[in-house]
């Protein structure tokens, strides 16, 4: 099936620029009552099951802008073939990108393809302490540029002003809908859109300090062919399609099997989570990129170590490191080469763990998640219950786990310090409760 079956027409078609971001978005849509399917890459055929929204997960955040545009346009055409009534381009709540893109170029291309001359941009996600005020992005109490994101190895964010950041990536005029307008509600937001359009603005950064702001913004976007945002905006959109909250949308099969965590993120948040797990006395093994580069069989060694510990509970395999250590490794191996070595090795390790019987797998880091999901051969996932804001459990079938695998893809910046242990505890509790 290549064309839309009217019985499977989807309301919202989403394009996410990385895999953890895709599950983050799908999580918020499920919590708002939508039945969601997440595809890994662009499907070759149409939907085989009914869904209100489909999230196409790309690995396009840090590739060349021209490639990101090409992949996003192919995803758009597939979503249109499935009858999507509105398109949602999803990027990270830290808006991380470079002056060359990829947020601006992809937004421009989607606007042109949809023949629209106005859209919004807001990475606000208050549940995860991402707020936009006067166009400035805050992570908790800190400006983005002081939050640790200034040290990101691929997309360092040194300017928290989103109007400036986005304007550097697009020829379209970028404007602002500030918090005072948003506080007045949907009608005021729509009126301000008209004012901005009259001034030649085509992309509007929108302030949001709380979920109330996102709920006010949602109805104002009803008629837009395209919206661009982090995952937070998702909570305000389902009602535009007559969809309300439904807890059954998050149901997944019962969990079983061994438990493991693989982590390639070097974010401050993930560093804290790794240390919390280690300090709890659970087994953890560090992966050194320099050892990988030297030709050592790190994968085989790691799986042998894991085999000694898996029966007693979750194990952690990580390459997470502090910024100074990351810079030292990058100076010796190169930024791209260091990242690719780690991703490929952790992806191979994740496959080995699943072959050993792991059926509950936590993956930390956006690029790492993309590599692992592709290596595991996962084509699509059902989205389940939230663990922490932006991070749900998912369920997928693969050749290595034909009966199914519970997996969560955690963005590097998301989750509480005890996330790794909390995730497994929640899954266990979920399936011990009587129904």
MARBA-83189 format. One record per residue (C-alpha): residue number from 1; residue in three letters; y, z, x. Coordinates in steps of 0.25 Angstrom, whole numbers, always signed. Example, Ala and Ser with C-alpha at 12.3 -4.5 7.8 and 13.67 -1.06 7.14 Angstrom:
REM MARBA-83189
+-------+--------+-------+-------+-------+
! dolum ! drendo !     y !     z !     x !
+-------+--------+-------+-------+-------+
!     1 !    ALA !   -18 !   +31 !   +49 !
!     2 !    SER !    -4 !   +29 !   +55 !
+-------+--------+-------+-------+-------+
***
This chain:
REM MARBA-83189
+-------+--------+-------+-------+-------+
! dolum ! drendo !     y !     z !     x !
+-------+--------+-------+-------+-------+
!     1 !    UNK !    +0 !    +0 !    +0 !
!     2 !    UNK !   +13 !    -4 !    +6 !
!     3 !    UNK !   +23 !    -4 !    -6 !
!     4 !    UNK !   +26 !    +8 !   -14 !
!     5 !    UNK !   +17 !   +12 !   -25 !
!     6 !    UNK !   +26 !   +17 !   -37 !
!     7 !    UNK !   +17 !   +29 !   -38 !
!     8 !    UNK !   +19 !   +33 !   -24 !
!     9 !    UNK !   +34 !   +30 !   -23 !
!    10 !    UNK !   +41 !   +40 !   -15 !
!    11 !    UNK !   +54 !   +47 !   -17 !
!    12 !    UNK !   +59 !   +50 !    -3 !
!    13 !    UNK !   +55 !   +42 !    +9 !
!    14 !    UNK !   +58 !   +49 !   +23 !
!    15 !    UNK !   +59 !   +45 !   +37 !
!    16 !    UNK !   +57 !   +56 !   +47 !
!    17 !    UNK !   +60 !   +54 !   +62 !
!    18 !    UNK !   +50 !   +63 !   +67 !
!    19 !    UNK !   +37 !   +69 !   +62 !
!    20 !    UNK !   +41 !   +84 !   +61 !
!    21 !    UNK !   +54 !   +80 !   +54 !
!    22 !    UNK !   +45 !   +72 !   +44 !
!    23 !    UNK !   +37 !   +84 !   +40 !
!    24 !    UNK !   +50 !   +93 !   +40 !
!    25 !    UNK !   +55 !   +83 !   +30 !
!    26 !    UNK !   +42 !   +82 !   +22 !
!    27 !    UNK !   +42 !   +97 !   +22 !
!    28 !    UNK !   +55 !   +99 !   +15 !
!    29 !    UNK !   +52 !   +88 !    +5 !
!    30 !    UNK !   +38 !   +94 !    +1 !
!    31 !    UNK !   +45 !  +108 !    -1 !
!    32 !    UNK !   +55 !  +101 !   -10 !
!    33 !    UNK !   +43 !   +96 !   -18 !
!    34 !    UNK !   +41 !   +82 !   -13 !
!    35 !    UNK !   +27 !   +77 !   -10 !
!    36 !    UNK !   +28 !   +71 !    +4 !
!    37 !    UNK !   +20 !   +63 !   +13 !
!    38 !    UNK !   +23 !   +62 !   +28 !
!    39 !    UNK !   +19 !   +49 !   +35 !
!    40 !    UNK !   +18 !   +49 !   +50 !
!    41 !    UNK !   +25 !   +36 !   +54 !
!    42 !    UNK !   +27 !   +24 !   +44 !
!    43 !    UNK !   +14 !   +22 !   +35 !
!    44 !    UNK !    +7 !    +9 !   +35 !
!    45 !    UNK !    +5 !   +10 !   +20 !
!    46 !    UNK !   +11 !   +16 !    +8 !
!    47 !    UNK !    +9 !   +30 !    +2 !
!    48 !    UNK !    -5 !   +34 !    -2 !
!    49 !    UNK !    -1 !   +47 !    -9 !
!    50 !    UNK !   +11 !   +50 !   -18 !
!    51 !    UNK !   +23 !   +57 !   -12 !
!    52 !    UNK !   +37 !   +60 !   -15 !
!    53 !    UNK !   +42 !   +58 !    -1 !
!    54 !    UNK !   +36 !   +52 !   +12 !
!    55 !    UNK !   +41 !   +56 !   +25 !
!    56 !    UNK !   +38 !   +45 !   +36 !
!    57 !    UNK !   +38 !   +52 !   +49 !
!    58 !    UNK !   +43 !   +44 !   +61 !
!    59 !    UNK !   +44 !   +48 !   +76 !
!    60 !    UNK !   +57 !   +42 !   +77 !
!    61 !    UNK !   +67 !   +53 !   +81 !
!    62 !    UNK !   +67 !   +50 !   +96 !
!    63 !    UNK !   +63 !   +36 !   +97 !
!    64 !    UNK !   +72 !   +24 !  +100 !
!    65 !    UNK !   +82 !   +23 !   +88 !
!    66 !    UNK !   +78 !    +8 !   +86 !
!    67 !    UNK !   +63 !   +13 !   +84 !
!    68 !    UNK !   +67 !   +24 !   +75 !
!    69 !    UNK !   +75 !   +15 !   +66 !
!    70 !    UNK !   +63 !    +5 !   +66 !
!    71 !    UNK !   +53 !   +16 !   +62 !
!    72 !    UNK !   +63 !   +22 !   +51 !
!    73 !    UNK !   +65 !    +9 !   +45 !
!    74 !    UNK !   +50 !    +6 !   +44 !
!    75 !    UNK !   +48 !   +20 !   +38 !
!    76 !    UNK !   +59 !   +16 !   +28 !
!    77 !    UNK !   +53 !    +4 !   +24 !
!    78 !    UNK !   +40 !   +11 !   +21 !
!    79 !    UNK !   +46 !   +22 !   +13 !
!    80 !    UNK !   +53 !   +11 !    +5 !
!    81 !    UNK !   +40 !    +4 !    +2 !
!    82 !    UNK !   +35 !   +18 !    -4 !
!    83 !    UNK !   +47 !   +18 !   -13 !
!    84 !    UNK !   +55 !   +29 !    -6 !
!    85 !    UNK !   +68 !   +31 !   -15 !
!    86 !    UNK !   +76 !   +38 !    -3 !
!    87 !    UNK !   +74 !   +38 !   +12 !
!    88 !    UNK !   +76 !   +51 !   +20 !
!    89 !    UNK !   +77 !   +49 !   +35 !
!    90 !    UNK !   +74 !   +63 !   +42 !
!    91 !    UNK !   +78 !   +68 !   +55 !
!    92 !    UNK !   +77 !   +81 !   +62 !
!    93 !    UNK !   +86 !   +93 !   +57 !
!    94 !    UNK !   +91 !   +93 !   +71 !
!    95 !    UNK !   +96 !   +79 !   +70 !
!    96 !    UNK !   +91 !   +77 !   +84 !
!    97 !    UNK !   +94 !   +63 !   +89 !
!    98 !    UNK !  +102 !   +56 !  +100 !
!    99 !    UNK !  +115 !   +47 !   +99 !
!   100 !    UNK !  +106 !   +35 !   +98 !
!   101 !    UNK !   +98 !   +40 !   +86 !
!   102 !    UNK !   +89 !   +41 !   +79 !
!   103 !    UNK !   +95 !   +47 !   +67 !
!   104 !    UNK !  +107 !   +37 !   +66 !
!   105 !    UNK !  +100 !   +24 !   +69 !
!   106 !    UNK !   +89 !   +27 !   +59 !
!   107 !    UNK !   +99 !   +32 !   +48 !
!   108 !    UNK !  +107 !   +19 !   +50 !
!   109 !    UNK !   +94 !   +10 !   +49 !
!   110 !    UNK !   +89 !   +17 !   +36 !
!   111 !    UNK !  +103 !   +16 !   +30 !
!   112 !    UNK !  +103 !    +1 !   +33 !
!   113 !    UNK !   +89 !    -1 !   +28 !
!   114 !    UNK !   +92 !    +6 !   +15 !
!   115 !    UNK !  +106 !    +0 !   +14 !
!   116 !    UNK !  +113 !   +13 !   +12 !
!   117 !    UNK !  +126 !   +17 !   +18 !
!   118 !    UNK !  +126 !   +32 !   +17 !
!   119 !    UNK !  +117 !   +43 !   +20 !
!   120 !    UNK !  +116 !   +57 !   +25 !
!   121 !    UNK !  +112 !   +65 !   +37 !
!   122 !    UNK !  +108 !   +79 !   +38 !
!   123 !    UNK !   +98 !   +87 !   +46 !
!   124 !    UNK !  +101 !  +100 !   +39 !
!   125 !    UNK !   +89 !  +108 !   +36 !
!   126 !    UNK !   +94 !  +122 !   +33 !
!   127 !    UNK !   +80 !  +128 !   +32 !
!   128 !    UNK !   +78 !  +125 !   +46 !
!   129 !    UNK !   +92 !  +130 !   +50 !
!   130 !    UNK !   +98 !  +116 !   +52 !
!   131 !    UNK !  +111 !  +115 !   +45 !
!   132 !    UNK !  +123 !  +105 !   +46 !
!   133 !    UNK !  +137 !  +110 !   +45 !
!   134 !    UNK !  +149 !  +101 !   +47 !
!   135 !    UNK !  +140 !   +91 !   +52 !
!   136 !    UNK !  +134 !  +100 !   +63 !
!   137 !    UNK !  +119 !  +103 !   +64 !
!   138 !    UNK !  +115 !  +118 !   +66 !
!   139 !    UNK !  +101 !  +123 !   +69 !
!   140 !    UNK !  +102 !  +137 !   +64 !
!   141 !    UNK !  +115 !  +143 !   +69 !
!   142 !    UNK !  +116 !  +134 !   +81 !
!   143 !    UNK !  +122 !  +120 !   +82 !
!   144 !    UNK !  +111 !  +110 !   +84 !
!   145 !    UNK !  +117 !  +108 !   +98 !
!   146 !    UNK !  +114 !  +122 !  +101 !
!   147 !    UNK !  +101 !  +124 !   +95 !
!   148 !    UNK !   +92 !  +119 !  +106 !
!   149 !    UNK !   +92 !  +105 !  +100 !
!   150 !    UNK !  +102 !  +101 !  +112 !
!   151 !    UNK !   +89 !  +102 !  +121 !
!   152 !    UNK !   +80 !   +93 !  +113 !
!   153 !    UNK !   +73 !   +85 !  +123 !
!   154 !    UNK !   +74 !   +71 !  +115 !
!   155 !    UNK !   +86 !   +73 !  +106 !
!   156 !    UNK !   +95 !   +84 !  +111 !
!   157 !    UNK !  +106 !   +87 !  +100 !
!   158 !    UNK !  +119 !   +91 !  +107 !
!   159 !    UNK !  +128 !   +88 !   +95 !
!   160 !    UNK !  +127 !   +96 !   +82 !
!   161 !    UNK !  +137 !   +87 !   +75 !
!   162 !    UNK !  +128 !   +78 !   +66 !
!   163 !    UNK !  +140 !   +68 !   +63 !
!   164 !    UNK !  +142 !   +65 !   +77 !
!   165 !    UNK !  +127 !   +65 !   +81 !
!   166 !    UNK !  +124 !   +55 !   +70 !
!   167 !    UNK !  +137 !   +47 !   +72 !
!   168 !    UNK !  +132 !   +44 !   +86 !
!   169 !    UNK !  +119 !   +37 !   +80 !
!   170 !    UNK !  +125 !   +28 !   +69 !
!   171 !    UNK !  +136 !   +18 !   +67 !
!   172 !    UNK !  +137 !   +24 !   +53 !
!   173 !    UNK !  +148 !   +34 !   +50 !
!   174 !    UNK !  +143 !   +48 !   +49 !
!   175 !    UNK !  +150 !   +58 !   +40 !
!   176 !    UNK !  +148 !   +73 !   +35 !
!   177 !    UNK !  +146 !   +80 !   +22 !
!   178 !    UNK !  +149 !   +94 !   +26 !
!   179 !    UNK !  +144 !  +107 !   +20 !
!   180 !    UNK !  +156 !  +109 !   +11 !
!   181 !    UNK !  +153 !   +96 !    +3 !
!   182 !    UNK !  +138 !   +99 !    +3 !
!   183 !    UNK !  +141 !  +113 !    -3 !
!   184 !    UNK !  +147 !  +107 !   -15 !
!   185 !    UNK !  +134 !  +100 !   -19 !
!   186 !    UNK !  +128 !   +86 !   -21 !
!   187 !    UNK !  +140 !   +80 !   -29 !
!   188 !    UNK !  +150 !   +84 !   -18 !
!   189 !    UNK !  +140 !   +78 !    -7 !
!   190 !    UNK !  +139 !   +65 !   -15 !
!   191 !    UNK !  +154 !   +64 !   -16 !
!   192 !    UNK !  +156 !   +67 !    -1 !
!   193 !    UNK !  +146 !   +56 !    +2 !
!   194 !    UNK !  +155 !   +46 !    -6 !
!   195 !    UNK !  +167 !   +51 !    +3 !
!   196 !    UNK !  +159 !   +49 !   +16 !
!   197 !    UNK !  +155 !   +35 !   +11 !
!   198 !    UNK !  +169 !   +31 !    +9 !
!   199 !    UNK !  +172 !   +35 !   +23 !
!   200 !    UNK !  +162 !   +26 !   +28 !
!   201 !    UNK !  +152 !   +37 !   +31 !
!   202 !    UNK !  +137 !   +32 !   +30 !
!   203 !    UNK !  +130 !   +45 !   +35 !
!   204 !    UNK !  +134 !   +59 !   +31 !
!   205 !    UNK !  +129 !   +71 !   +39 !
!   206 !    UNK !  +128 !   +82 !   +28 !
!   207 !    UNK !  +130 !   +97 !   +30 !
!   208 !    UNK !  +119 !  +106 !   +25 !
!   209 !    UNK !  +119 !  +121 !   +27 !
!   210 !    UNK !  +108 !  +125 !   +18 !
!   211 !    UNK !   +97 !  +120 !    +8 !
!   212 !    UNK !  +108 !  +120 !    -3 !
!   213 !    UNK !  +115 !  +110 !    +4 !
!   214 !    UNK !  +103 !  +101 !    +6 !
!   215 !    UNK !  +100 !  +103 !    -9 !
!   216 !    UNK !  +114 !   +99 !   -12 !
!   217 !    UNK !  +113 !   +86 !    -3 !
!   218 !    UNK !  +100 !   +81 !    -9 !
!   219 !    UNK !  +106 !   +76 !   -23 !
!   220 !    UNK !  +117 !   +70 !   -16 !
!   221 !    UNK !  +107 !   +61 !    -8 !
!   222 !    UNK !  +100 !   +56 !   -20 !
!   223 !    UNK !  +105 !   +42 !   -20 !
!   224 !    UNK !  +105 !   +40 !    -5 !
!   225 !    UNK !   +94 !   +30 !    +0 !
!   226 !    UNK !   +94 !   +37 !   +13 !
!   227 !    UNK !   +95 !   +52 !   +18 !
!   228 !    UNK !   +94 !   +56 !   +32 !
!   229 !    UNK !   +92 !   +71 !   +36 !
!   230 !    UNK !   +83 !   +82 !   +42 !
!   231 !    UNK !   +73 !   +87 !   +33 !
!   232 !    UNK !   +82 !   +97 !   +26 !
!   233 !    UNK !   +88 !   +87 !   +16 !
!   234 !    UNK !   +74 !   +85 !   +10 !
!   235 !    UNK !   +75 !   +97 !    +2 !
!   236 !    UNK !   +86 !   +91 !    -7 !
!   237 !    UNK !   +80 !   +78 !   -10 !
!   238 !    UNK !   +67 !   +79 !   -18 !
!   239 !    UNK !   +75 !   +83 !   -31 !
!   240 !    UNK !   +82 !   +69 !   -30 !
!   241 !    UNK !   +69 !   +64 !   -34 !
!   242 !    UNK !   +66 !   +74 !   -44 !
!   243 !    UNK !   +56 !   +82 !   -36 !
!   244 !    UNK !   +56 !   +97 !   -35 !
!   245 !    UNK !   +48 !  +107 !   -27 !
!   246 !    UNK !   +33 !  +107 !   -28 !
!   247 !    UNK !   +25 !  +116 !   -19 !
!   248 !    UNK !   +12 !  +107 !   -21 !
!   249 !    UNK !   +19 !   +97 !   -13 !
!   250 !    UNK !   +16 !  +105 !    +0 !
!   251 !    UNK !    +1 !  +107 !    -3 !
!   252 !    UNK !    -8 !  +104 !    +9 !
!   253 !    UNK !   -23 !  +105 !   +11 !
!   254 !    UNK !   -29 !  +118 !   +17 !
!   255 !    UNK !   -28 !  +121 !   +32 !
!   256 !    UNK !   -39 !  +123 !   +41 !
!   257 !    UNK !   -43 !  +120 !   +56 !
!   258 !    UNK !   -37 !  +124 !   +69 !
!   259 !    UNK !   -23 !  +126 !   +72 !
!   260 !    UNK !   -14 !  +121 !   +83 !
!   261 !    UNK !    +1 !  +119 !   +87 !
!   262 !    UNK !    +6 !  +108 !   +96 !
!   263 !    UNK !   +21 !  +108 !  +100 !
!   264 !    UNK !   +29 !   +98 !  +108 !
!   265 !    UNK !   +43 !  +103 !  +103 !
!   266 !    UNK !   +53 !  +109 !  +113 !
!   267 !    UNK !   +62 !  +114 !  +103 !
!   268 !    UNK !   +68 !  +128 !  +103 !
!   269 !    UNK !   +61 !  +131 !   +90 !
!   270 !    UNK !   +47 !  +126 !   +95 !
!   271 !    UNK !   +48 !  +134 !  +108 !
!   272 !    UNK !   +50 !  +147 !  +100 !
!   273 !    UNK !   +38 !  +143 !   +91 !
!   274 !    UNK !   +29 !  +141 !  +104 !
!   275 !    UNK !   +33 !  +154 !  +110 !
!   276 !    UNK !   +31 !  +161 !   +97 !
!   277 !    UNK !   +17 !  +156 !   +96 !
!   278 !    UNK !   +14 !  +159 !  +111 !
!   279 !    UNK !   +19 !  +173 !  +110 !
!   280 !    UNK !   +10 !  +175 !   +98 !
!   281 !    UNK !    -2 !  +174 !  +107 !
!   282 !    UNK !    -7 !  +161 !  +102 !
!   283 !    UNK !   -13 !  +150 !  +111 !
!   284 !    UNK !    -3 !  +140 !  +116 !
!   285 !    UNK !    -3 !  +130 !  +127 !
!   286 !    UNK !    +9 !  +123 !  +134 !
!   287 !    UNK !    +9 !  +108 !  +137 !
!   288 !    UNK !   +16 !  +104 !  +149 !
!   289 !    UNK !   +22 !   +89 !  +149 !
!   290 !    UNK !   +21 !   +89 !  +164 !
!   291 !    UNK !    +6 !   +92 !  +164 !
!   292 !    UNK !    +5 !   +80 !  +154 !
!   293 !    UNK !   +13 !   +71 !  +163 !
!   294 !    UNK !    +4 !   +75 !  +175 !
!   295 !    UNK !    -8 !   +69 !  +168 !
!   296 !    UNK !   -15 !   +82 !  +164 !
!   297 !    UNK !   -24 !   +81 !  +152 !
!   298 !    UNK !   -16 !   +91 !  +144 !
!   299 !    UNK !   -21 !   +87 !  +131 !
!   300 !    UNK !   -36 !   +90 !  +135 !
!   301 !    UNK !   -32 !  +103 !  +141 !
!   302 !    UNK !   -24 !  +108 !  +129 !
!   303 !    UNK !   -35 !  +105 !  +119 !
!   304 !    UNK !   -45 !  +112 !  +128 !
!   305 !    UNK !   -36 !  +124 !  +128 !
!   306 !    UNK !   -34 !  +123 !  +113 !
!   307 !    UNK !   -49 !  +123 !  +110 !
!   308 !    UNK !   -49 !  +137 !  +116 !
!   309 !    UNK !   -39 !  +142 !  +106 !
!   310 !    UNK !   -39 !  +135 !   +93 !
!   311 !    UNK !   -50 !  +143 !   +87 !
!   312 !    UNK !   -41 !  +155 !   +87 !
!   313 !    UNK !   -29 !  +150 !   +81 !
!   314 !    UNK !   -17 !  +140 !   +83 !
!   315 !    UNK !   -14 !  +135 !   +97 !
!   316 !    UNK !    -1 !  +129 !  +102 !
!   317 !    UNK !    +0 !  +118 !  +112 !
!   318 !    UNK !   +15 !  +116 !  +116 !
!   319 !    UNK !   +24 !  +108 !  +125 !
!   320 !    UNK !   +36 !  +116 !  +120 !
!   321 !    UNK !   +46 !  +120 !  +131 !
!   322 !    UNK !   +60 !  +125 !  +133 !
!   323 !    UNK !   +71 !  +115 !  +135 !
!   324 !    UNK !   +72 !  +117 !  +150 !
!   325 !    UNK !   +57 !  +115 !  +152 !
!   326 !    UNK !   +58 !  +102 !  +143 !
!   327 !    UNK !   +69 !   +97 !  +152 !
!   328 !    UNK !   +61 !   +99 !  +165 !
!   329 !    UNK !   +49 !   +92 !  +159 !
!   330 !    UNK !   +58 !   +80 !  +154 !
!   331 !    UNK !   +65 !   +79 !  +167 !
!   332 !    UNK !   +51 !   +76 !  +174 !
!   333 !    UNK !   +44 !   +68 !  +163 !
!   334 !    UNK !   +56 !   +62 !  +155 !
!   335 !    UNK !   +60 !   +66 !  +141 !
!   336 !    UNK !   +52 !   +55 !  +134 !
!   337 !    UNK !   +40 !   +56 !  +143 !
!   338 !    UNK !   +39 !   +71 !  +142 !
!   339 !    UNK !   +40 !   +71 !  +127 !
!   340 !    UNK !   +30 !   +60 !  +125 !
!   341 !    UNK !   +20 !   +67 !  +135 !
!   342 !    UNK !   +20 !   +80 !  +127 !
!   343 !    UNK !   +20 !   +73 !  +113 !
!   344 !    UNK !    +8 !   +64 !  +117 !
!   345 !    UNK !    +0 !   +76 !  +123 !
!   346 !    UNK !    +3 !   +85 !  +111 !
!   347 !    UNK !    -1 !   +74 !  +102 !
!   348 !    UNK !   -14 !   +73 !  +109 !
!   349 !    UNK !   -16 !   +88 !  +109 !
!   350 !    UNK !   -14 !   +88 !   +94 !
!   351 !    UNK !   -25 !   +78 !   +91 !
!   352 !    UNK !   -34 !   +86 !  +100 !
!   353 !    UNK !   -31 !   +98 !   +93 !
!   354 !    UNK !   -34 !   +92 !   +79 !
!   355 !    UNK !   -47 !   +86 !   +85 !
!   356 !    UNK !   -51 !  +100 !   +89 !
!   357 !    UNK !   -49 !  +105 !   +74 !
!   358 !    UNK !   -34 !  +108 !   +73 !
!   359 !    UNK !   -30 !  +106 !   +58 !
!   360 !    UNK !   -17 !  +114 !   +58 !
!   361 !    UNK !    -8 !  +108 !   +68 !
!   362 !    UNK !    +7 !  +112 !   +71 !
!   363 !    UNK !   +15 !  +102 !   +79 !
!   364 !    UNK !   +29 !  +106 !   +84 !
!   365 !    UNK !   +39 !   +95 !   +88 !
!   366 !    UNK !   +44 !   +82 !   +82 !
!   367 !    UNK !   +39 !   +73 !   +93 !
!   368 !    UNK !   +27 !   +81 !   +95 !
!   369 !    UNK !   +23 !   +80 !   +80 !
!   370 !    UNK !   +25 !   +65 !   +80 !
!   371 !    UNK !   +16 !   +63 !   +92 !
!   372 !    UNK !    +5 !   +73 !   +86 !
!   373 !    UNK !    +5 !   +67 !   +72 !
!   374 !    UNK !    +4 !   +53 !   +77 !
!   375 !    UNK !    -7 !   +57 !   +87 !
!   376 !    UNK !   -15 !   +64 !   +76 !
!   377 !    UNK !   -14 !   +51 !   +67 !
!   378 !    UNK !    -7 !   +58 !   +55 !
!   379 !    UNK !    -2 !   +47 !   +46 !
!   380 !    UNK !    +4 !   +56 !   +35 !
!   381 !    UNK !    +5 !   +71 !   +31 !
!   382 !    UNK !    +6 !   +79 !   +19 !
!   383 !    UNK !   +17 !   +89 !   +20 !
!   384 !    UNK !   +14 !  +104 !   +16 !
!   385 !    UNK !   +21 !  +117 !   +16 !
!   386 !    UNK !   +32 !  +121 !   +25 !
!   387 !    UNK !   +29 !  +131 !   +37 !
!   388 !    UNK !   +44 !  +132 !   +41 !
!   389 !    UNK !   +56 !  +124 !   +37 !
!   390 !    UNK !   +53 !  +109 !   +40 !
!   391 !    UNK !   +39 !  +111 !   +45 !
!   392 !    UNK !   +27 !  +109 !   +35 !
!   393 !    UNK !   +12 !  +109 !   +36 !
!   394 !    UNK !    +7 !   +95 !   +34 !
!   395 !    UNK !    -7 !   +89 !   +32 !
!   396 !    UNK !   -13 !   +76 !   +37 !
!   397 !    UNK !   -26 !   +69 !   +39 !
!   398 !    UNK !   -29 !   +63 !   +53 !
!   399 !    UNK !   -41 !   +56 !   +60 !
!   400 !    UNK !   -42 !   +69 !   +68 !
!   401 !    UNK !   -41 !   +78 !   +56 !
!   402 !    UNK !   -46 !   +70 !   +44 !
!   403 !    UNK !   -47 !   +82 !   +35 !
!   404 !    UNK !   -32 !   +85 !   +38 !
!   405 !    UNK !   -23 !   +92 !   +47 !
!   406 !    UNK !   -12 !  +102 !   +44 !
!   407 !    UNK !    +0 !   +99 !   +53 !
!   408 !    UNK !   +14 !  +103 !   +55 !
!   409 !    UNK !   +24 !   +96 !   +62 !
!   410 !    UNK !   +35 !  +105 !   +67 !
!   411 !    UNK !   +49 !  +100 !   +72 !
!   412 !    UNK !   +52 !  +107 !   +85 !
!   413 !    UNK !   +64 !  +114 !   +79 !
!   414 !    UNK !   +57 !  +120 !   +66 !
!   415 !    UNK !   +49 !  +132 !   +63 !
!   416 !    UNK !   +50 !  +147 !   +65 !
!   417 !    UNK !   +46 !  +153 !   +78 !
!   418 !    UNK !   +32 !  +157 !   +72 !
!   419 !    UNK !   +30 !  +143 !   +66 !
!   420 !    UNK !   +17 !  +140 !   +74 !
!   421 !    UNK !   +10 !  +152 !   +68 !
!   422 !    UNK !   +17 !  +152 !   +55 !
!   423 !    UNK !   +12 !  +137 !   +52 !
!   424 !    UNK !    -3 !  +141 !   +53 !
!   425 !    UNK !    -1 !  +154 !   +46 !
!   426 !    UNK !    +6 !  +147 !   +34 !
!   427 !    UNK !    -5 !  +136 !   +33 !
!   428 !    UNK !   -16 !  +147 !   +33 !
!   429 !    UNK !    -9 !  +155 !   +22 !
!   430 !    UNK !    -6 !  +143 !   +14 !
!   431 !    UNK !   -21 !  +140 !   +13 !
!   432 !    UNK !   -25 !  +154 !   +11 !
!   433 !    UNK !   -17 !  +156 !    -1 !
!   434 !    UNK !   -24 !  +155 !   -15 !
!   435 !    UNK !   -19 !  +143 !   -23 !
+-------+--------+-------+-------+-------+
***
